[in-house]
Amino acid sequence: MKKHLRHFAFRLENARQWLNATIAFGVLRALKLLPADPAMNFADRLARLIGPFTSRHKLVLHNLALAYPEKHESDRLEIALASWGHIGRLAAEYVFLDQLFDYDPKQDQPGRVEVSGIAEFTELHDHKRPFIVFTAHTGNFELLAVVGATFGLDVTSLFRPPNNPYVAERLSAFRRKRMGSLVPSHAGSAFALARQLERGGGVGILVDQKFRKGVHTMFFGKGVQTNPLLAKLVRQFDCDVFAARCIRLPDNRFRLELEPKLEIPRNGKGAVDIEQTAQLLNEKVETWVREYPERWLWYHDRWDTRRKL
């Protein structure tokens, strides 16, 4: 009997995930019937309406209260609604990504996408050496992988597939077509990244995700666990580290920034300090989030408190 119940529960959950994916992709296909700008603006408004009714909205408000205890509740709610709008835009931008990314290093004419840090991109292309670029879930972070490919950089990006397998399959196919080599985060992914660095290539990593077995660090003045992978790779391969982010601009435009090389903390023996490096990453991400708080994905359980809500 228990076996049959487990089988039924599995099939029921699989059906739920299929239905959710079908609805989501149906909405995106409908958006594609519109011109890009009206579609993205509509997705923003729709997400602001739907977001507060989702199960994640309570976590969004809780995270904002942790990060900004000094703000009034109404101000945090305003950020939460804007964050849902940002998520709606992000979803719609997948549909129009081929139209949105119009940056060409050989052209001076401005378009939707502008790039800051061209000297760094050119240096990495012309002088081959292992490097790591890290970013966070700010703006349309997916565009960073596209601009790396535009500059001819050999970058393998680590990504966490969505929990919904139907969404994960479609999203992975979309990313592979436009963003170069991808490695899903799972046991063994570190070895794939290490091989890429051994070949003198680059690695892209999102560093603001929850990681329960990480090193203890601080984020917005609260304790979090941070993945030590980047620091360990730097210690092993002595590679350069760069911070990159996407900033939303008015009129559905974007600025992609590659910052100058970071100085990595080292201990008294000259080795990379794992804990201090992880903290440095958090501090960089925090400066980005504080600058544009509505453009971070607050529904991430970064402080690992969802089970307590």
C-alpha positions as CSV (number, residue, x, y, z in Angstrom):
1,M,0.0,0.0,0.0
2,K,2.8,2.4,0.9
3,K,4.5,1.7,-2.4
4,H,1.3,2.6,-4.3
5,L,0.8,5.8,-2.3
6,R,4.4,6.9,-2.9
7,H,3.9,6.2,-6.6
8,F,0.7,8.1,-6.7
9,A,2.3,11.0,-4.8
10,F,5.2,11.1,-7.3
11,R,2.8,11.1,-10.3
12,L,0.7,13.8,-8.7
13,E,3.8,16.0,-8.1
14,N,5.0,15.4,-11.6
15,A,1.6,16.4,-13.0
16,R,1.7,19.6,-10.8
17,Q,5.1,20.5,-12.1
18,W,4.1,19.8,-15.7
19,L,1.0,22.0,-15.3
20,N,3.0,24.9,-13.8
21,A,5.5,24.7,-16.6
22,T,2.8,24.6,-19.2
23,I,1.1,27.6,-17.8
24,A,4.4,29.6,-17.5
25,F,5.4,28.8,-21.0
26,G,1.9,29.5,-22.3
27,V,2.1,33.0,-20.8
28,L,5.6,33.6,-22.4
29,R,4.3,32.4,-25.8
30,A,1.4,34.9,-25.4
31,L,3.9,37.7,-24.6
32,K,5.8,36.9,-27.8
33,L,2.8,38.0,-29.8
34,L,3.4,41.6,-28.5
35,P,6.3,43.9,-29.4
36,A,9.2,43.6,-26.9
37,D,8.7,46.8,-25.0
38,P,4.9,46.5,-24.3
39,A,5.4,42.8,-23.5
40,M,8.1,43.5,-20.9
41,N,6.1,46.4,-19.4
42,F,3.0,44.2,-19.2
43,A,5.0,41.4,-17.5
44,D,6.2,43.9,-14.9
45,R,2.7,45.0,-14.1
46,L,1.3,41.5,-14.1
47,A,4.0,40.2,-11.7
48,R,3.4,43.0,-9.3
49,L,-0.3,41.9,-9.1
50,I,0.4,38.2,-8.8
51,G,3.5,38.2,-6.6
52,P,1.8,39.2,-3.3
53,F,-0.5,36.2,-3.6
54,T,2.3,33.6,-4.0
55,S,3.7,31.5,-1.2
56,R,7.1,33.2,-1.6
57,H,5.8,36.7,-0.8
58,K,6.0,36.2,2.9
59,L,9.7,35.2,2.5
60,V,10.3,38.3,0.4
61,L,9.0,40.6,3.1
62,H,10.8,38.6,5.8
63,N,14.1,38.9,3.9
64,L,13.6,42.7,3.4
65,A,12.9,43.1,7.1
66,L,16.2,41.3,7.9
67,A,18.1,43.4,5.4
68,Y,16.5,46.8,6.2
69,P,15.1,46.8,9.7
70,E,15.5,50.6,9.7
71,K,13.0,51.0,6.8
72,H,9.3,51.5,7.4
73,E,7.1,48.5,6.5
74,S,5.5,50.5,3.7
75,D,8.9,51.2,2.1
76,R,9.8,47.5,2.3
77,L,6.5,46.6,0.7
78,E,7.2,49.0,-2.1
79,I,10.6,47.3,-2.7
80,A,8.9,43.9,-2.6
81,L,6.4,44.9,-5.3
82,A,9.1,46.4,-7.5
83,S,11.1,43.2,-7.0
84,W,8.1,41.1,-8.3
85,G,8.0,43.5,-11.3
86,H,11.7,42.9,-11.9
87,I,11.0,39.1,-11.9
88,G,8.3,39.6,-14.4
89,R,10.6,41.5,-16.7
90,L,13.3,38.9,-16.3
91,A,10.9,36.2,-17.5
92,A,9.7,38.3,-20.4
93,E,13.3,39.1,-21.4
94,Y,14.0,35.4,-22.0
95,V,11.4,35.6,-24.8
96,F,13.0,38.6,-26.5
97,L,16.7,38.0,-25.5
98,D,17.8,37.7,-29.2
99,Q,16.2,41.1,-29.9
100,L,17.4,42.7,-26.7
101,F,21.1,41.9,-27.0
102,D,22.3,44.2,-29.8
103,Y,25.7,45.0,-28.5
104,D,28.5,44.8,-31.1
105,P,32.1,45.7,-30.1
106,K,32.8,46.8,-33.6
107,Q,30.0,49.4,-33.7
108,D,29.9,52.7,-32.0
109,Q,26.1,53.2,-32.4
110,P,24.3,52.8,-29.0
111,G,21.6,50.2,-28.6
112,R,19.7,48.6,-25.8
113,V,22.9,47.1,-24.3
114,E,25.9,49.1,-23.3
115,V,29.1,47.7,-21.9
116,S,31.4,49.1,-19.2
117,G,34.8,47.4,-18.8
118,I,35.7,46.9,-22.4
119,A,39.4,47.2,-21.5
120,E,39.0,44.2,-19.1
121,F,37.1,42.2,-21.7
122,T,39.8,42.9,-24.3
123,E,42.6,42.1,-21.9
124,L,41.1,38.7,-21.1
125,H,40.6,37.9,-24.7
126,D,44.1,39.0,-25.9
127,H,46.1,37.5,-23.0
128,K,44.8,34.0,-22.3
129,R,45.0,32.9,-18.7
130,P,42.6,31.3,-16.2
131,F,40.1,33.7,-14.6
132,I,36.8,33.7,-12.7
133,V,34.0,36.2,-13.1
134,F,31.4,36.2,-10.4
135,T,28.0,37.9,-10.3
136,A,24.7,37.9,-8.4
137,H,21.0,37.7,-9.2
138,T,20.8,41.4,-10.1
139,G,19.3,42.9,-13.2
140,N,19.2,40.5,-16.1
141,F,22.3,38.5,-15.0
142,E,21.8,36.1,-18.0
143,L,23.1,38.8,-20.3
144,L,26.6,38.6,-18.8
145,A,27.2,35.2,-20.3
146,V,26.0,36.5,-23.7
147,V,28.4,39.4,-23.6
148,G,31.3,37.1,-22.7
149,A,30.6,35.1,-25.8
150,T,30.4,38.3,-27.8
151,F,34.0,39.2,-26.8
152,G,35.1,35.7,-27.7
153,L,35.9,34.6,-24.2
154,D,36.1,30.9,-23.3
155,V,33.9,30.8,-20.3
156,T,32.2,27.9,-18.6
157,S,29.3,29.0,-16.3
158,L,28.0,27.3,-13.3
159,F,24.3,27.4,-12.9
160,R,21.6,25.9,-10.6
161,P,18.8,24.3,-12.7
162,P,15.2,25.2,-11.6
163,N,13.5,22.6,-9.4
164,N,10.8,22.1,-12.0
165,P,12.3,19.5,-14.4
166,Y,10.2,20.7,-17.3
167,V,11.3,24.3,-16.8
168,A,14.9,23.2,-16.3
169,E,15.0,21.3,-19.6
170,R,13.7,24.2,-21.6
171,L,15.8,26.7,-19.8
172,S,19.0,24.7,-20.2
173,A,18.4,24.3,-24.0
174,F,17.9,28.1,-24.2
175,R,21.0,28.9,-22.3
176,R,23.3,26.4,-24.2
177,K,22.3,28.0,-27.5
178,R,23.2,31.5,-26.5
179,M,25.6,31.4,-23.5
180,G,28.3,28.9,-24.3
181,S,29.4,26.1,-22.0
182,L,27.3,25.5,-19.0
183,V,27.8,23.2,-15.9
184,P,24.8,22.4,-13.7
185,S,25.6,22.7,-10.0
186,H,25.8,19.2,-8.5
187,A,28.3,16.8,-7.1
188,G,31.2,16.8,-9.6
189,S,30.6,20.3,-11.0
190,A,33.8,21.6,-9.2
191,F,35.9,19.2,-11.2
192,A,34.4,20.5,-14.5
193,L,35.3,24.0,-13.5
194,A,38.8,23.0,-12.4
195,R,39.4,21.4,-15.8
196,Q,38.3,24.6,-17.5
197,L,40.8,26.6,-15.5
198,E,43.5,24.1,-16.1
199,R,43.0,24.7,-19.8
200,G,43.5,28.4,-19.3
201,G,39.8,29.3,-19.7
202,G,37.4,31.3,-17.7
203,V,34.6,30.3,-15.2
204,G,31.4,32.2,-14.4
205,I,29.8,31.8,-10.9
206,L,26.7,33.2,-9.2
207,V,27.8,33.7,-5.6
208,D,24.6,34.9,-3.8
209,Q,22.8,31.6,-3.4
210,K,22.1,29.7,-0.2
211,F,24.7,27.1,0.6
212,R,24.0,25.1,3.8
213,K,27.5,23.6,4.1
214,G,29.5,26.7,3.3
215,V,31.7,29.0,5.4
216,H,30.2,31.3,7.9
217,T,30.0,34.9,6.6
218,M,27.9,38.0,7.1
219,F,25.4,39.5,4.7
220,F,23.5,42.6,5.6
221,G,24.8,42.2,9.1
222,K,23.3,38.7,9.5
223,G,25.1,35.3,9.4
224,V,24.9,33.2,6.2
225,Q,26.7,30.2,4.8
226,T,28.6,31.0,1.6
227,N,29.9,28.6,-0.9
228,P,33.8,28.4,-0.7
229,L,34.2,27.1,-4.2
230,L,35.4,30.3,-5.8
231,A,38.0,30.8,-3.1
232,K,39.2,27.2,-3.3
233,L,39.6,27.5,-7.1
234,V,41.6,30.7,-6.8
235,R,43.8,29.1,-4.2
236,Q,44.4,26.1,-6.5
237,F,44.9,27.9,-9.8
238,D,46.0,31.4,-8.7
239,C,43.6,32.9,-11.2
240,D,42.4,36.5,-11.5
241,V,38.9,37.3,-10.2
242,F,36.5,39.9,-11.6
243,A,33.1,41.1,-10.5
244,A,30.4,41.7,-13.1
245,R,26.8,42.8,-13.0
246,C,23.9,43.9,-15.1
247,I,22.2,47.2,-14.4
248,R,18.7,48.0,-15.7
249,L,18.5,51.4,-17.4
250,P,15.4,53.4,-18.4
251,D,13.4,52.4,-21.5
252,N,14.3,48.6,-21.2
253,R,18.0,49.1,-21.7
254,F,20.9,47.5,-19.9
255,R,24.4,48.3,-18.8
256,L,26.8,45.3,-18.4
257,E,29.7,46.1,-16.1
258,L,33.0,44.1,-15.7
259,E,34.9,45.7,-12.9
260,P,38.7,45.7,-12.5
261,K,40.5,42.7,-11.0
262,L,39.8,42.2,-7.3
263,E,42.6,41.9,-4.8
264,I,42.0,38.5,-3.1
265,P,42.6,38.3,0.7
266,R,45.6,36.1,1.7
267,N,46.7,34.8,5.0
268,G,50.1,35.2,6.7
269,K,51.6,32.5,4.5
270,G,50.5,34.1,1.3
271,A,47.7,31.5,0.6
272,V,44.2,32.6,-0.3
273,D,42.1,33.1,2.8
274,I,39.0,31.1,2.1
275,E,36.8,32.8,4.8
276,Q,37.8,36.3,4.0
277,T,37.4,35.8,0.3
278,A,33.9,34.5,0.8
279,Q,33.2,37.5,2.9
280,L,34.6,39.8,0.2
281,L,32.1,38.3,-2.3
282,N,29.2,39.0,0.1
283,E,30.3,42.6,0.6
284,K,30.5,43.2,-3.1
285,V,27.0,41.7,-3.7
286,E,25.6,43.7,-0.8
287,T,26.8,47.0,-2.3
288,W,25.1,46.1,-5.5
289,V,21.8,45.2,-3.7
290,R,21.8,48.3,-1.6
291,E,22.2,50.4,-4.7
292,Y,19.3,48.8,-6.5
293,P,17.3,46.7,-3.9
294,E,14.3,46.2,-6.1
295,R,16.5,44.4,-8.7
296,W,17.6,41.5,-6.5
297,L,15.6,38.2,-6.2
298,W,14.4,38.5,-2.6
299,Y,12.5,35.3,-2.8
300,H,15.8,33.4,-2.5
301,D,16.1,31.9,1.0
302,R,19.6,33.5,1.5
303,W,19.4,33.5,5.3
304,D,18.0,30.0,5.4
305,T,14.9,31.0,7.4
306,R,12.1,29.8,5.3
307,R,11.5,26.6,7.4
308,K,10.9,28.9,10.4
309,L,8.3,31.0,8.8
